[in-house]
Amino acid sequence: MPCIIHCFAVLAFLPFCFSRDDQSCHADVKAVRAAPSLLAVSQHLQRKGAVGNQSKEIAVAPNDDLAQTLEDALSWEIKQIEKSMGEKGDEKPSKVMGVALNGKDDLRMLRGAVIIGFAGVALLFTVFCLMRKFAPWVYLREEDMELEPLGERGEGNASPATAPRFFANPRVTLLDWTQKVRQTSPEDEICAAGLDGWAFLEFRRLIWRIFSVIGAMLAVVLLPMHYEAHKDSEMLDILSIFDIGRDPLPDWMLWVHAVMVWFVVGASSWTIALAQEHFTERRYQWLKEIPFPRANTVLVRNIPAMYRSDAALLQYFTNVFNDKDAVERAYVVRRTGQLPRQVKNLKAAKLEVLHAKQHWEEAGSERETPEWFYLQRYEQRVKTITKEVADAQGRLKDAAARGDPLVCTSTGFVTFNTELTARLASREQYTRDVTDFQISMPPDPEDVIYDNLADQEINSTGWNWAGVAAIWGVFTIWIPFVVLISSWTTFGAVQEMLPSLKEFVQHHPWLDKILTGVFATIALKVVLAFLPTALYLIIRNLMSVKSSSEAQILMQRWYGLFLVMFVLLVTSLSRGVTLTLVSIAQKPGRIFSLLADFLPSASHFYFNYMILGWTVPLLELARNANFAKFHAFRWFFSMSMQEAKEYSEPEDPASYGVGARMAYSLLTAAITFTFCSCSPLIFIFAFITLALSQATYTYLVVYAEKKKPDTGGLLWVHGINQLFMVITIYILLMTGVLQMLSQNRRWLGPPLVALASVVALYAGKVRVDSLAFEVLPLEEVVRTSRQSGEKAKHPHGRYLQPECDPDLLALS
C-alpha cells in the first residue's frame, strides 16, 4: 500500500514539475518529451495552431467550453516543455512519440518487426517443443498421466500411504501436440474445458470466419482502388500507397467505400447471428447436463432475519411448496472468523507430517533417530491444531443452529429434490418486499467465494461501487503513468543508458529507424502486461464477486474496454478519458473528427503492434511460471511429482485467465475492424495472429491446463456484445473519414450512407438478443427433471464452506 500511495503522489506531482525552472525538473521534462502517449495531444494542438512560435505567449481567451479551455492550458504546458528543452521551433514533438503516424520509414520498421516477430515465434516454438519433450509433466493434465507402481524407484520401507508418487514418463515427441490440435473437435473442447473453454476458442474462430468473408472482398476492391488513387504520389511509400490516405478522393471512390461499409456490417452481423444460434444450442445442452447439486440448487440473497438458520430456511421453503419432500437441504452461509486460517494451518501441518514420515521411512523407520523426533513433533502439532479446529467448528455449529446474527448471514443455498422445483422456486416473488429472497443460479460448488457472500447486500453494493471507482481511477491515471514509463523505454532513452549501444547505432544508423518503432511497441506491451494483475486485484478484493468465474467475466468486460480505449483509441483519447467524454457530451459530432483525424494515419504502428503480438500466445504455451513452480517444489521443497503438479497449478488467473484472453481476442478484432477499410493490408497480420493463437490456445485449454469452473458460456455473450461495440466504432470512424476525404467536407452522400449502416448493425443485434439462452424452456426442464436419476447418483461437490467441513478432522 505505501508503494501505491507513493506512485500516486509522484503522478500528482508531475504537472507541477513541468512548470518549474529548476534544472532537475527540466531533466524530468526531457524524459516526458519522449513519451508515446503524448502523440495525439501534440498533433491535435499543432492542427489547432496551439503550439506556434516559442517566443510568443499563448493567450488563453475566456471560453465556456471546458474541454477547449483545458486544451489551451495543456498547449501552454507543452510549450514550457519545448522551452525547457531548448528545441527548435520547427521540430515537431510527434517525432519522438511512440504511437507514431505513418511515414516514409514505416516499411523499414515493418521489416524489422516481421524479423523480430518470426524469430521470436521460431525461438519460442523450439523452446516449448524441447521443454515439453524433456519435462512433459508440466504440459499435460494430471488425469492424462499415469502414476508409476510403488517400488519402481526404490522407496525402501515407505508405506503405500506415504511413499512419494512419480508419474510414468509420458511418451511424447517434439511435434505430436500439433496432431492433437488438428484432431480436436468441439465435443473434445467442451469435455476437457467446459462450455467456457469452447466459447473462448469458438469466439476466435468466429473472428476468423468474419475476416475470411470481409477480408477477401475488401482486398479485391479497395487495394487496387487505393493504389490507383495514390500511385503518382512521390511522398508515399509502398505501404501508404495501399492506404486510404488523407487527401480528398473522387466521389466514386467514396461511394465504393460507403458500399463496403455496408458489406462489412451486414456480413459481420449475419455471421455473428449464425454463431449465436449455434451457441444457444450448446448452451441448452450444457444446462441439461449440469450436475447435482448445482442443477437443483438456488442461491438466496437477502434472507429475512427470522429465517437465517439452516432449519428455519428449510422449513420456510417446505411450507411455501406445501410438500415435506420438496426441499432436500438448506445451508446459510456463516461468518467463520479465524477458522479458515486455522484450517490452512492444519493442512500445512498434515503435509509436514507426510513429508516427515517419508523421510523417517527412507531412513529405516528406527526409533530415537532425528527423523523420528521430527515426526513426533509434527504429529503433535497436527493434534493440537486439530483440536483447535474441532472446537471452533463446534462453537460455529451451535451458533448457526441458534441463528446467531453474528454468525448467520443473509445468504444461503436451498437444494430441492428436483430440477423442476428449483426452476419454479427461482421465478417467484416470495414476500411483498421484492428485495427479500432474491433467487439466482448458484456458481459451481467448488468455485464459490464464501467470504463475499457473507457480506450484507448493502455492503456488497458499496464495495462494488468502490471497485468501479478504483477501476475508473486506473483509467484516469493511465496516460500519465504511460508517460512516466514510456519515457524510460524509448530507443533514445535506452541509448542514453547504454553508451556502447549508442555508439554502435551511430555507426549503423539504419538500426535506429528499425528499432525506434519496435521499442515503442514493446514498451506499450510491457506496460500492458502488468495491467491485468492490477484489475484482477481490484475485482477480487473490492468488488463483491460470488465466484472466481464471475471475476473472469468482469475481467473480460473491464480489460477488454481498457484495451480498446488505451491501445486502439489512445490517439483519440489524447486529453484523457474524462476530458474526451466531456468534449463529446458537449458536441456529439466531435466523435467523428476525433476518430478520423488520427486513427487512419497510425495504421502502420498497429501493423507492428500486431506482428510483435505473435509471440504472446507462444509465451503462454511455454508455461514458464508453471514450469518454474513445478521444479521449485520438486527440488527445494522435496515434493513428489504428484504433489508438485498439484501445487504448480493453475496458471495466473489474472493474465492467463479466460477473461483476459477473451479481452485480448477482442483487441485483435478491434484493430482489424478499425483499419480494414483504411488499410486492408491489416488482414495479413490478423490471419497470422489468429492462426498462431488458435493452435496454441487449443493445446493449452484442452490438453495442458486444469479444467476451470464453468459459467456455461456467459463469456461468449459478453464477447458478442463487445464485438458489436467494435463494429460501431468502425462505422463512426468510416463516417468521419469519408466526410474528411470528400471534396467539400460535406455530410450528404457517402458519409451519411455509411452512417446508415447502423440500421443493419441494430437489426443484427436485435436478432442476437432475441435468442434466449439463460435458462431452459420449461417443457425441457420437465423432461430433464424426469430423467435426472442418473445425475443424482453422481453429485459434483456440495454447498458447504470448506472450513466447516467435518471431514477435515480426519487424519490422513
C-alpha positions, -999 to 999 in steps of 0.1 A, spaced: 0 0 0 28 26 8 42 19 -27 9 25 -43 4 58 -24 39 68 -34 32 62 -71 0 83 -69 20 111 -52 46 110 -80 20 111 -107 2 140 -90 35 159 -87 45 156 -123 24 185 -137 39 209 -112 73 197 -121 67 207 -157 64 244 -150 93 248 -126 126 265 -135 147 241 -115 172 222 -137 163 188 -121 128 193 -132 139 201 -167 157 168 -168 124 151 -160 107 171 -187 131 158 -213 120 123 -203 84 132 -207 91 148 -240 99 114 -254 67 97 -242 45 79 -267 11 88 -251 15 125 -259 15 119 -297 -22 127 -303 -21 157 -280 8 173 -298 -7 165 -332 -41 180 -323 -25 211 -309 -4 215 -340 -36 213 -361 -52 240 -339 -22 262 -340 -18 260 -303 19 253 -304 34 280 -325 63 304 -322 80 298 -289 88 334 -284 51 343 -282 30 336 -252 -2 316 -257 -32 338 -249 -60 319 -232 -92 336 -241 -123 331 -219 -142 301 -232 -172 284 -217 -162 252 -234 -144 233 -205 -126 208 -228 -113 237 -250 -101 256 -220 -82 226 -206 -68 220 -241 -54 255 -242 -39 250 -208 -23 218 -219 -9 236 -250 8 261 -227 23 232 -207 37 216 -239 52 250 -248 70 250 -214 84 216 -222 97 228 -256 112 259 -240 129 239 -212 145 216 -237 158 244 -259 143 227 -290 140 245 -323 106 258 -332 102 238 -363 108 204 -348 76 185 -342 70 167 -309 55 138 -327 90 127 -339 98 112 -306 64 98 -297 56 61 -295 23 58 -314 38 73 -345 19 85 -375 26 68 -409 58 79 -425 84 71 -451 104 47 -428 74 26 -420 83 -2 -445 118 -5 -429 102 -6 -394 78 -32 -406 106 -54 -419 123 -51 -385 91 -61 -367 85 -90 -390 120 -103 -385 117 -100 -347 82 -115 -348 92 -146 -368 124 -150 -349 105 -148 -316 79 -173 -328 106 -197 -341 126 -195 -308 96 -199 -285 82 -227 -306 115 -246 -304 119 -239 -267 83 -252 -260 88 -284 -280 121 -292 -262 106 -284 -227 76 -305 -234 98 -333 -246 121 -334 -216 96 -322 -189 62 -333 -201 46 -333 -167 42 -295 -169 24 -296 -202 0 -325 -197 -30 -328 -174 -27 -349 -143 -56 -371 -153 -38 -378 -186 -7 -392 -169 -2 -425 -150 15 -430 -117 43 -454 -115 37 -485 -94 51 -484 -59 86 -498 -56 99 -489 -90 121 -461 -77 133 -478 -45 110 -463 -19 125 -487 6 104 -492 37 79 -465 27 43 -474 32 18 -470 3 2 -441 21 34 -421 24 56 -433 -5 64 -404 -29 45 -409 -62 61 -404 -96 45 -400 -130 54 -426 -156 73 -408 -183 47 -400 -210 56 -409 -245 57 -376 -263 75 -364 -294 86 -329 -304 56 -323 -327 29 -348 -317 9 -320 -300 3 -304 -334 -15 -335 -345 -36 -334 -313 -46 -298 -320 -57 -307 -356 -78 -336 -345 -96 -317 -316 -133 -315 -321 -158 -291 -304 -170 -320 -283 -134 -326 -271 -131 -289 -261 -164 -290 -241 -155 -322 -224 -120 -311 -214 -125 -273 -208 -163 -269 -203 -185 -246 -223 -164 -216 -213 -133 -231 -229 -152 -240 -260 -167 -205 -261 -133 -189 -259 -119 -210 -288 -152 -206 -308 -150 -168 -303 -116 -167 -321 -130 -190 -348 -159 -166 -353 -135 -137 -358 -116 -158 -383 -148 -165 -402 -158 -129 -403 -124 -118 -416 -124 -146 -442 -157 -132 -456 -149 -95 -455 -111 -97 -460 -112 -111 -495 -138 -86 -507 -120 -56 -492 -87 -67 -506 -100 -72 -541 -120 -40 -542 -101 -15 -520 -64 -23 -525 -65 -16 -563 -86 15 -558 -62 29 -532 -33 21 -555 -50 40 -583 -56 70 -561 -20 73 -548 2 57 -574 15 91 -587 24 104 -553 61 107 -547 57 114 -510 42 80 -501 60 47 -495 46 14 -508 26 8 -476 9 42 -477 0 38 -514 -24 10 -504 -39 30 -475 -69 53 -479 -47 84 -473 -56 119 -461 -60 136 -495 -95 141 -509 -108 113 -531 -131 113 -561 -167 109 -553 -170 74 -569 -143 61 -546 -161 75 -516 -193 57 -528 -174 25 -531 -161 28 -496 -197 35 -483 -209 4 -500 -180 -16 -485 -190 -3 -450 -225 -18 -456 -209 -50 -467 -187 -53 -436 -215 -45 -412 -240 -68 -429 -217 -97 -433 -204 -94 -398 -239 -92 -383 -251 -121 -403 -221 -143 -392 -225 -133 -356 -262 -141 -356 -255 -176 -370 -228 -182 -344 -252 -171 -316 -278 -197 -328 -251 -224 -326 -240 -212 -292 -276 -213 -279 -279 -250 -289 -246 -257 -270 -259 -237 -240 -291 -256 -238 -272 -289 -239 -250 -276 -211 -280 -266 -190 -294 -301 -194 -262 -317 -182 -254 -295 -152 -246 -320 -124 -263 -321 -90 -264 -303 -66 -259 -272 -88 -288 -282 -111 -313 -284 -83 -300 -256 -60 -307 -219 -59 -287 -191 -44 -308 -170 -20 -298 -134 -11 -314 -110 14 -329 -137 36 -351 -121 63 -336 -122 98 -361 -147 111 -351 -173 86 -313 -170 89 -306 -206 101 -304 -239 82 -336 -253 99 -356 -221 96 -347 -216 59 -355 -253 52 -389 -250 70 -398 -218 51 -394 -233 17 -411 -266 28 -441 -246 39 -441 -225 7 -443 -255 -15 -466 -274 9 -445 -305 4 -422 -320 30 -402 -338 3 -398 -307 -19 -366 -294 -2 -336 -316 3 -313 -293 22 -308 -256 32 -275 -240 41 -270 -205 55 -235 -190 48 -216 -184 81 -191 -158 92 -163 -181 102 -138 -156 117 -103 -171 122 -114 -207 112 -101 -205 76 -67 -196 89 -67 -224 113 -78 -249 86 -50 -237 64 -25 -243 92 -39 -278 97 -35 -287 61 1 -274 61 8 -294 93 -6 -326 77 17 -321 47 46 -317 70 37 -349 88 35 -367 55 70 -355 44 85 -362 79 71 -398 77 85 -403 43 120 -392 55 117 -414 86 107 -445 65 135 -438 40 160 -437 69 149 -472 81 119 -465 104 140 -467 135 130 -450 168 151 -425 187 165 -410 155 164 -374 144 138 -383 118 117 -400 144 118 -369 167 108 -346 138 79 -369 130 67 -369 167 69 -331 168 49 -326 136 23 -352 147 18 -334 180 13 -301 161 -14 -317 140 -32 -330 171 -31 -295 187 -44 -277 156 -70 -304 150 -84 -299 185 -85 -261 179 -103 -266 146 -128 -291 162 -136 -267 190 -141 -238 166 -163 -259 143 -184 -270 173 -189 -234 185 -198 -223 150 -223 -251 146 -241 -243 178 -242 -206 169 -256 -214 134 -283 -236 149 -294 -208 172 -295 -184 143 -268 -162 159 -268 -129 139 -230 -126 145 -226 -159 126 -255 -164 102 -256 -142 72 -284 -131 48 -272 -155 21 -278 -192 17 -283 -221 -6 -315 -242 -9 -313 -276 -26 -345 -291 -39 -352 -327 -48 -359 -320 -85 -347 -295 -111 -383 -286 -118 -389 -275 -83 -357 -254 -83 -368 -238 -115 -402 -229 -102 -386 -215 -70 -363 -192 -89 -392 -175 -107 -414 -164 -78 -417 -133 -56 -420 -145 -20 -430 -115 0 -444 -81 -5 -409 -67 -3 -393 -75 -36 -358 -73 -21 -365 -103 1 -355 -138 -10 -336 -128 -42 -331 -160 -61 -304 -168 -87 -285 -196 -102 -256 -206 -80 -220 -209 -90 -202 -242 -92 -198 -256 -56 -160 -256 -59 -160 -220 -72 -179 -201 -45 -162 -172 -28 -180 -175 6 -163 -145 22 -181 -122 -3 -214 -140 1 -211 -134 38 -214 -96 33 -248 -79 36 -263 -69 3 -259 -32 11 -222 -37 19 -218 -57 -14 -233 -28 -34 -210 -4 -17 -179 -25 -24 -190 -29 -60 -192 9 -64 -158 12 -47 -144 -13 -72 -158 7 -101 -143 39 -87 -109 22 -84 -111 9 -120 -121 44 -132 -91 57 -113 -68 33 -132 -84 46 -164 -78 82 -154 -41 79 -144 -32 55 -172 -20 82 -196 2 100 -170 15 65 -160 24 56 -195 41 90 -200 63 82 -170 71 46 -180 75 50 -218 98 80 -213 123 54 -199 117 28 -226 121 47 -259 151 36 -280 166 70 -275 164 67 -237 179 32 -239 208 45 -259 214 72 -233 216 45 -206 239 23 -227 267 45 -243 281 14 -261 248 8 -278 245 45 -288 280 44 -304 271 12 -323 239 28 -336 258 58 -347 279 36 -369 248 17 -382 221 44 -385 197 20 -402 192 3 -368 178 35 -353 150 36 -378 141 0 -373 143 -2 -335 126 31 -327 92 19 -337 98 -16 -323 109 -3 -289 78 19 -287 55 -10 -294 74 -33 -270 72 -7 -243 34 -5 -247 31 -42 -245 53 -45 -214 33 -18 -195 1 -35 -205 14 -68 -192 10 -56 -156 -25 -42 -161 -44 -75 -158 -30 -81 -123 -40 -46 -111 -75 -50 -125 -79 -85 -111 -68 -74 -76 -94 -47 -77 -121 -71 -88 -113 -98 -63 -106 -75 -33 -130 -47 -38 -159 -60 -58 -183 -84 -42 -180 -113 -67 -195 -146 -56 -172 -168 -77 -139 -167 -95 -157 -173 -128 -177 -142 -122 -144 -124 -116 -133 -136 -150 -164 -121 -166 -157 -87 -150 -120 -90 -162 -133 -96 -197 -156 -66 -195 -132 -41 -180 -99 -53 -195 -115 -55 -230 -128 -20 -226 -94 -8 -214 -75 -24 -243 -98 -9 -269 -96 26 -253 -59 28 -245 -43 7 -272 -66 13 -302 -82 47 -293 -52 62 -275 -47 88 -302 -83 99 -299 -82 100 -261 -51 122 -260 -66 146 -235 -76 117 -212 -108 98 -207 -127 124 -187 -119 154 -209 -127 135 -241 -161 123 -227 -169 159 -216 -160 171 -251 -182 146 -268 -211 153 -244 -209 190 -252 -207 184 -290 -215 148 -300 -205 155 -336 -169 157 -324 -167 119 -321 -163 116 -359 -134 140 -362 -117 126 -330 -116 92 -347 -109 103 -383 -82 128 -376 -57 104 -361 -66 67 -364 -62 62 -402 -28 79 -400 -15 55 -373 -23 22 -391 13 12 -396 20 14 -359 -7 -12 -354 8 -34 -381 39 -36 -359 19 -39 -327 0 -69 -341 32 -85 -355 50 -83 -322 19 -98 -306 26 -131 -324 49 -141 -296 23 -136 -268 5 -170 -273 38 -188 -277 49 -173 -243 18 -187 -227 24 -220 -244 58 -223 -227 41 -221 -193 72 -205 -177 56 -198 -143 42 -233 -140 75 -249 -151 94 -229 -126 70 -237 -97 69 -274 -105 107 -278 -104 110 -255 -73 85 -276 -54 104 -307 -66 139 -297 -56 136 -271 -29 106 -285 -10 113 -322 -17 78 -328 -30 69 -358 -51 59 -353 -88 22 -356 -79 24 -330 -51 45 -306 -72 20 -309 -101 -9 -301 -77 8 -271 -62 21 -256 -95 -15 -254 -110 -34 -235 -120 -18 -206 -141 -22 -170 -131 -59 -162 -133 -53 -125 -139 -30 -127 -170 -39 -162 -183 -75 -165 -172 -102 -168 -199 -114 -133 -191 -80 -117 -201 -77 -140 -231 -112 -130 -243 -102 -93 -239 -71 -98 -259 -90 -116 -286 -114 -86 -287 -84 -63 -292 -72 -83 -322 -107 -80 -337 -110 -43 -328 -77 -34 -345 -86 -53 -376 -121 -40 -379 -109 -4 -374 -83 -5 -402 -100 -30 -425 -112 -3 -449 -85 23 -443 -56 -2 -445 -67 -36 -459 -32 -50 -455 -40 -54 -418 -58 -87 -427 -24 -104 -435 -11 -98 -400 -45 -106 -384 -48 -140 -400 -13 -149 -389 -21 -137 -353 -53 -158 -352 -37 -189 -367 -9 -189 -341 -31 -182 -312 -58 -207 -322 -33 -235 -323 -16 -226 -290 -47 -219 -270 -64 -251 -283 -35 -271 -269 -34 -251 -236 -71 -252 -229 -78 -288 -239 -46 -307 -231 -24 -287 -206 -44 -265 -183 -66 -277 -154 -103 -275 -161 -119 -244 -146 -154 -239 -131 -179 -232 -159 -204 -203 -163 -220 -220 -193 -206 -196 -219 -215 -163 -204 -181 -150 -215 -193 -157 -251 -224 -134 -246 -203 -106 -233 -178 -111 -261 -205 -108 -287 -218 -76 -272 -183 -61 -272 -179 -72 -308 -210 -51 -317 -194 -22 -299 -162 -26 -320 -182 -26 -353 -200 6 -341 -166 22 -337 -158 11 -372 -189 27 -386 -182 60 -368 -146 60 -380 -155 54 -416 -183 81 -415 -157 106 -402 -131 95 -428 -155 97 -457 -166 132 -446 -130 143 -442 -120 130 -476 -149 145 -495 -142 175 -517 -160 200 -496 -161 180 -464 -199 175 -468 -220 151 -449 -246 143 -475 -237 114 -498 -212 87 -488 -207 97 -452 -244 96 -444 -248 63 -463 -220 48 -443 -236 60 -410 -269 45 -421 -253 10 -418 -260 13 -381 -295 1 -391 -281 -32 -403 -260 -35 -372 -290 -28 -350 -310 -55 -368 -282 -80 -362 -281 -70 -325 -319 -75 -322 -317 -109 -338 -289 -120 -314 -308 -106 -283 -339 -125 -294 -322 -158 -289 -329 -168 -253 -300 -186 -236 -301 -180 -198 -325 -209 -189 -340 -239 -205 -376 -237 -218 -400 -251 -191 -410 -281 -212 -374 -291 -215 -369 -286 -178 -398 -310 -172 -383 -337 -194 -348 -332 -179 -362 -334 -144 -379 -368 -152 -345 -382 -163 -324 -368 -135 -320 -401 -116 -285 -407 -131 -273 -372 -122 -285 -377 -86 -262 -407 -83 -231 -387 -92 -232 -354 -74 -204 -329 -80 -194 -312 -48 -217 -297 -22 -226 -262 -10 -207 -261 23 -179 -237 34 -146 -257 32 -136 -247 68 -169 -260 81 -164 -295 66 -161 -321 94 -141 -344 72 -111 -320 77 -107 -335 112 -99 -370 98 -61 -376 99 -46 -387 67 
